[in-house]
Every structure is written in C-alpha cells, then in structure tokens.
Amino acid sequence: MRRMDRAVAGLENILAILDKCDVMRLGLSVDNIPYIVPMNFAYEVANETLWIYFHCASQGRKMDMISRNRNVCFEADALHRFTKGDMACAWSAEYESVMGEGEISVLTDESQKVRALNMLMERHGFTGEPHYNPHEISAVTVLRIAVNAMTGKRKPTG
C-alpha cells in the first residue's frame, strides 16, 4: 500500500469496515481477461480464516470463470463523500475500503449451504428463522472465499 498513513490495521477494524458495506465486488480472471461483479455477501471468521459467502445462479459467466480459475480478488467500500476546495486539486474524497484475495469454492453440502444462506439473510436484515424448500437449496449456488490476504484503507473525514 502506497499511503501507509491511510492503512487500517487489525482484523477487527477491517471487519468494522465490511460491516458498513452493502455490496462486495468479486474479481475474476480467465485467459488474462478480467471480470468484476457486484454481489451481496456475508462473512465469518473461523479457524483463524476469514470466509466470505455469496449466493448466485448455478450458470453464467461468473460460474464458467470460477470453474477455470479459483483465484479471486474482492473489494468493498463505504462512506463515500466528496470534499470540495477552492482549487481543483484541493477536492478529495472520504472513504473506507477493503481489498483482498483468496480462493473461491462452491459449497455442495446442504447443511453448509443453509448455514451460509442464513448468514446472508441475517446480514441483510432478515429476523427470525429462515425456511427454505428443498428445491430452493438445490437450485441456488453458494460460493465461499477462503481469504489469504486483505488490506483496509481509510481517507478520514475532516
């Protein structure tokens, strides 16, 4: 990171930024062709690993690319606000962001899929106990990233 004065240190502080983010952008690449897609996400820390979960359709460009290259990157950001100045170069932006990389996999175990879907539902405001019919569980694809590197960055207010 070039601007170390903007680095966010510590997993707890990086996770606090993720908690403010509604969408995460998933970056994929095959044959040197990049592809990025915004997705809803949930996460957990287990066994000293950060795991990020997504749900999606079982077919399409994203799934084709994942089947060919499981190495991915991700980005999420929050607190966007421009600050104005008297001169053009005095304008700036305030933000917080998280970037990282890891290996993505498709969950096939039904209990793992339900657990991840429950995390996604809770993260996005569902209260109570979600119920799914068996067809929904078999139709949805649940992706999981094992994060192996991550950074947080903040351009503070004021």
C-alpha positions in Angstrom: 0.0 0.0 0.0 1.5 3.3 -1.1 -0.3 5.5 1.5 0.5 3.8 4.8 -1.0 6.7 6.7 -4.4 5.5 5.4 -3.9 1.8 6.2 -6.4 0.3 8.6 -4.6 -2.1 11.0 -6.1 -5.1 12.7 -8.7 -7.6 11.6 -11.4 -6.1 13.9 -11.0 -2.7 12.3 -11.2 -4.2 8.8 -14.3 -6.2 9.7 -15.9 -3.0 11.0 -15.5 -1.5 7.5 -17.0 -4.6 6.0 -20.0 -4.2 8.3 -20.7 -0.8 6.7 -20.6 -2.2 3.1 -23.7 -3.4 1.3 -22.0 -4.9 -1.7 -18.7 -6.6 -2.4 -17.2 -6.7 -5.9 -15.9 -10.1 -6.8 -13.0 -10.0 -9.3 -12.3 -13.0 -11.6 -9.9 -13.6 -14.4 -9.5 -16.3 -17.1 -7.1 -16.2 -20.0 -5.9 -12.7 -18.9 -9.4 -11.3 -19.3 -10.7 -9.7 -16.1 -14.4 -9.7 -15.0 -15.9 -8.0 -11.9 -19.4 -8.5 -10.5 -21.1 -6.8 -7.5 -22.6 -9.2 -5.0 -24.3 -9.3 -1.7 -22.1 -11.0 0.9 -21.7 -12.3 4.4 -18.6 -13.3 6.3 -17.4 -15.2 9.3 -14.0 -15.8 11.0 -13.4 -19.4 11.8 -10.2 -21.4 12.5 -8.2 -18.2 12.0 -9.5 -17.7 8.5 -11.9 -15.1 7.1 -14.6 -16.8 5.0 -16.8 -14.7 2.7 -20.0 -16.1 1.3 -22.1 -15.2 -1.7 -25.2 -16.8 -3.4 -25.9 -16.8 -7.1 -27.3 -18.8 -10.0 -25.6 -22.0 -11.0 -24.9 -21.0 -14.5 -23.4 -18.0 -16.3 -20.1 -16.2 -17.0 -19.2 -16.0 -13.3 -19.6 -19.7 -12.8 -17.7 -20.5 -16.0 -14.8 -18.4 -14.9 -14.7 -19.8 -11.4 -14.6 -23.4 -12.8 -11.4 -22.4 -14.7 -9.7 -20.2 -12.1 -10.5 -20.3 -8.4 -8.1 -17.5 -7.5 -10.2 -14.3 -7.0 -10.0 -10.9 -5.6 -12.6 -8.7 -3.9 -13.3 -5.1 -2.9 -15.9 -3.4 -0.8 -16.2 0.3 0.1 -18.3 2.7 2.2 -18.6 6.2 3.5 -18.3 8.0 0.1 -18.3 11.7 0.3 -16.5 14.3 -1.7 -14.9 17.2 0.0 -14.7 20.5 -2.0 -11.9 23.1 -2.1 -11.2 26.4 -3.7 -8.9 24.9 -6.2 -9.4 21.8 -8.4 -6.6 19.9 -6.7 -8.0 20.7 -3.2 -11.0 18.4 -3.9 -10.8 15.0 -2.4 -13.0 12.0 -1.3 -13.6 10.4 2.1 -14.0 6.7 2.1 -13.2 3.4 3.7 -12.4 0.3 1.7 -11.3 -3.3 2.0 -9.5 -5.3 -0.7 -8.2 -8.8 -0.7 -7.7 -12.1 -2.5 -8.3 -15.7 -1.9 -9.5 -19.0 -3.3 -13.2 -19.5 -4.1 -15.1 -22.7 -3.9 -18.7 -23.9 -4.4 -20.4 -25.3 -1.3 -22.1 -28.6 -2.1 -23.1 -29.8 1.4 -26.7 -28.9 2.0 -26.1 -28.0 5.7 -23.2 -25.7 4.8 -25.3 -24.0 2.1 -28.2 -23.4 4.6 -25.8 -22.1 7.2 -24.3 -19.6 4.7 -27.7 -18.6 3.4 -28.8 -17.9 6.9 -25.8 -15.7 7.4 -26.6 -13.8 4.2 -30.3 -13.4 5.3 -29.3 -12.1 8.8 -26.7 -9.7 7.4 -29.3 -8.1 5.1 -32.0 -7.7 7.7 -34.0 -10.9 8.0 -35.1 -11.6 11.5 -36.3 -15.0 12.8 -35.6 -18.4 11.4 -35.4 -18.6 7.6 -37.0 -21.6 6.0 -36.1 -22.9 2.5 -37.8 -25.6 0.5 -35.6 -28.3 -0.8 -35.9 -27.1 -4.4 -34.5 -23.6 -3.4 -31.5 -25.2 -1.7 -30.6 -27.4 -4.6 -31.2 -24.6 -7.2 -29.0 -21.9 -5.5 -25.2 -21.9 -5.7 -23.4 -20.8 -2.6 -19.8 -19.6 -3.0 -17.2 -19.3 -0.3 -13.8 -17.5 -0.4 -11.0 -18.5 1.9 -9.3 -15.1 2.3 -5.5 -15.3 2.2 -4.6 -11.6 2.0 -6.6 -8.5 2.8 -6.0 -4.8 3.5 -8.1 -1.9 4.7 -7.8 1.7 3.8 -9.4 4.9 5.1 -9.4 8.5 4.0 -10.8 10.1 7.1 -13.2 12.9 7.4 -12.0 16.4 8.2 
